[in-house]
Amino acid sequence: MQRYISLTKLIPEMLQKLDSFCPAVEIAALKENEQRELLKAMDYAQAIPSLSQAQRIKQLSKEKTVIAGKDGRNHV
């Protein structure tokens, strides 16, 4: 039940994109701005993260690991 409740933390655009429950639960742990950045990356790559990728993204978010992108902006 707790996992279903966590889905309410997804931004609406992300909720529409994700078609698998498990990655959605992991991504729901991200902050809103992180979800928006991930959504941009998903649109660019025309891809949806797998469960293992979503878990890694969540872990990076927890660790506050930031990577500078080609555009000079910071990305999680």
N, C-alpha and C positions, 0 to 999 in steps of 0.2 A: 504494500500500500504506500509506503514511504517513497518508493521509487516513482510511482505515478504522481505523487504530490510534487516531487522535484521538477517534473515537466512544466509546471506552472511558472518556473523561473526562466523558461526559454522566451526569447523575444519572438513575436508572432511570425516574422519572416523566417526565422530558423525552424520553428515548429512546422511550417509548411514544407521546408526543404528536406527535413530528415524523415526517412521512411522506415527506419529501424529503431526499435525501442532502446536497446542497450547503448548505442552511441549517443542517443538523445539524452539519456540520463547523465552520462559523463559530461556532455557539453553544457547541460543545465547548471553545472557547478561553476561555470565561467561567469565573470562579471559581464554586464551588458555591453560595455565597450569591447571586451574581448570577443564576445559573440558576434558583434558587428564586424570586427576585423576578420574573424574566421569566415563569416558569411561572404565577405568580399573575396577572400582567397578561394572559397568553394566555387563562387561564380566564375572567377578567373580560370580556375583549373577544370571547371565543369565536372567536379567530383564531390563525393560525399565521404567523410572520414569513416573508416572501418572502426570496429570496436577498439582494436589495439591502438589505432591512431588517435581516437578520441581519448583513450586513457592516457596516452603520452601527452596530449595537449593539456589535459586536466592537470597532470603532474607538473608540467612546465609552468602552468599558471600558479600553482601552489608555491613553486620554488621561485616565482617571480623572475624567471629566466627571460631576458629580453634579447631579441636579435634585431640588428639594424638591417632593414630591407634596402633594396636597390634605390628606392625612392628617398632614402635618408630618414624615413620614419622608423620608429621602433615597433617591433612586432613580437608578440608572445609566441 
